[in-house]
Structure formats: structure tokens, C-alpha cells
């Protein structure tokens, strides 16, 4: 049964994040970036009050890849989305359940953002962060861990915004979900990442792996996400070097290819994959490829027939998943997968997972193969709230592996005060090691999640040190 509540306060904060290694994805090389934090207070109908929190990176050149905009322009776009969402959520005094708050503001937020020239992907960022913080507060008010709250549908999730799920039993779907004690890490190999030690001109010597060879040796990872740039010759050469490391180091592995919207059209993406399959040195890597992620620019992705490519390897949408109707539109084009990213919204992830369940059940009833799937992707989630809440979400949705890259490009808790890092590490000792300098703990390619499931709240028994954060500025 859902629990109504009023939102009594929403505060927005920032903290700068510095990368230990440059992260090249799509059209940007990231070296520094702010992380946004939401701090909320709620009052439930039965008189309980609670505080909740969430965090998410203000990543440039993903939500809007317009090269005419600077990184600071992109940061300000996301701040604008957060301010719009904060004002809307606080301006509605009515008691609603958590999903009701989201549903009430979903389309008005998109419309308000559009009037400021902001696309739907940006528009949904603000509510995504605030919704996570509200769910954290709700779980704390009820004394429940995230997975139990979701199994009981405490947020009140329904099909009011997704007509294709009108006949689907969402309560039964949520009740059937069970969190895993661990999840496999899928390591991101960025476009600038060194493949072998010979690629490193000067080592950082910070105790963390730098090259792909280092990562394999240090973490035992067997899942990898490989960025490609849409330049077939350069991509094939780089994939060949990656394949040599993986083939020589691991008895078995699995990879995904991320096109980051870099292919001009569906035909060129299909031709590239055919070239991969024809390259002898890539034979094992091609066989190990699970799917291809967002190869086409979002402007054409949902108007392009990707079935020729999908007949060779499954294709999923990521950047094109800008609204709640995007996945059904993508299905008509031949895509069978969709990504889960906390920065796009927890409710979108849950509803798209429900769609996959419904589609697969229907396919099996009709004697067809169950091919619809969700993947767990990362946008450099940082140690603490962001990585913990995302891990809890994708684990509950039954995903077996998750792209993680924030721990690789940022050293541990980065610029967070040592006392904050120690508080999170003490509360989640299985997730962060060693105790003196906590970093994401990866053993045998796995991340332990047990402490996330034990915490009352949304996957965290700790909160940031708020007085060390900077209030998000209001533009003059």
C-alpha cells in the first residue's frame, strides 16, 4: 500500500569532482565536473517526518551534445532542470504518494523545460534526482530498506503514464523482485584509456589500475563496456588491441559496444559490425558481444530501421530514452533493449523493466523467443549516494552485471572530506575497502551489495556532510 506525504523542503547542493584519469566518451573528454546533491524533508499523513538525499553528476555532452555549448553551459542546463523541479515539487502542497509526485509533474516539467530550450532528457534530470531523495526519505520514515519498500509498492507505482502497461499487474511484478547479494562489474574502456602498460607515458602510482591490463589483473573483472567512435578503421584497430588483452588474460569474458550516437545511420552501424565479425583477431570478442548500445544519433534513432543490425546483435537505446514513450517507439524500429540510468529516473527504469517482463511473457505465450532486455549503464556515478542507489536499483531489477566507471576515473570518494568517506565506509564495509582510504571494493569481478539491502532508506546508512557542500547558486 502506498504512503502519501507532503514535501516540506528541498535543498540543492554541489561539490566539485576531479578525475584521476581523463574520461573520453562520445564528443567530450571529462577531467572535472560538479556533482549535484538533493536534500529533502517530507511529512507523512500519519505524522512522521524524515529527511532523504540523493546525488548525481552534472555530466556534460551527454544530455545535450550540441558542440556550440561549453561544459559550463551543460552544467547550467542541468541546474536549471533541478531548479524547475524543486520549485514545482515544493509548489504543490497536496499529499501524494512518491509516484504521484513524479506523475503529477512529469509532463509539466518537460513543457516548462522546453520553454527554456531544454530537451526532455535534461528536463527529466531534475525530477530524477529529487525522486531518489524523496524515496530515501519515505523509506526512512517507514523504517524500511529500499527493496522491501519497492516490493510492497510503497511509492504507489502504476500505469497512469504508460498505457501499454494498463493490463499488467505492476504490484505483482514488484512483489516478485528480489535483490542480489552481489553484482558483476562491467568495466568501461574509454576512448583515451590505455590498453597496456606500454600506453602509459607516466604512471600515477596512486594504487589504482590504469590500463585495461591492470584492471583485469586487479579486479578479476570479466565484463567490459567498450566505447567506439564511429571511425571503422580506428575502431577496429583499437578493438583488436583490446581483444588481444582479453583473449590472453581471461578464459571467458563478455563485452558490450557503446556507439555513443557516433554512427551516421543504421547502414553504417550494420556495416561496421559486419567488419568486426569478419576480422579474424576479433572472432572471440565478436562472439562475446552481448549487445550494441545507441549507435545512432538521437535525432534519427527512433525513425531508423535497425532490424538488419539487430538481426546480428541486439541493439538498445540509451540517449534516445528521453521520455516514457521512447522504449515503445524504439521497439517498432527493431530495438529490443533499453538502459537503466538513475539520472533518467528510477520510475522510468522500473516501468521499462515491467515492459520487458510483459513483452517476454507475451512472446513465450506465443511460442516466440524472449528477447527484450534492460541493461545497467553508468554516467560516472560517484562513491556514496549515487553509486549505492544505482546499484540497489539495478540489483532489484534482476540485472546480472552493471557498467561501473566512476570508481576508475575518480579515486575513491574524491574531493569529499575524509570524515564523510569514513562514515560511508563504516556503514557499508563490504562495498568500500580498505578502511583507511575507502574505494569501491571489487573482488573476483563482483561488487557486494549486502549492506545496501540492510539499510533503512534508499541504499544508504550515511548521508553527506551537508555543511561541506556548496548551495547551488541561483543565476543572477
Secondary structure, DSSP 4 states (H G I P E B T S, - for coil): ----EEEEEEEEEEEEEEEEEEEEETTEEEEEEEEEEEEEEEEETTS-EEEEEEEEE--TTTS---TTS-HHHHHHHHHHHHHHHHHHHHH--S-B-HHHHHHHHHHHHHHHHHHTT--HHHHHHHHHHHHHHHHHHHHHHHT-BHHHHHHTTTT---STT-GGGTTS-HHHHHHH----SEEEEEEEE-TT--SSGGG-SS---SSS--SHHHHHHHH---EEEEE--S-HHHHHHHHHHHHHHHHHH-SS-EEEEE-TT-BSSHHHHHHHHHHHHH-GGGHHHHHTEEEEE--B-HHHHTTS--HHHHTTSEEEESTT--STTHHHHHHTTT--EEEE-GGG-HHHHHHHHHHHHHHHHHHHHTT-----EEEE--S-PPTTHHHHHHHHHHHHTT-SEEEE-HHHHS-TTTTS-HHHHHHHHHHTTTTEE-STT-EE--BTTEEE-HHHHHSSBSS-S----GGGSEEPPPP-
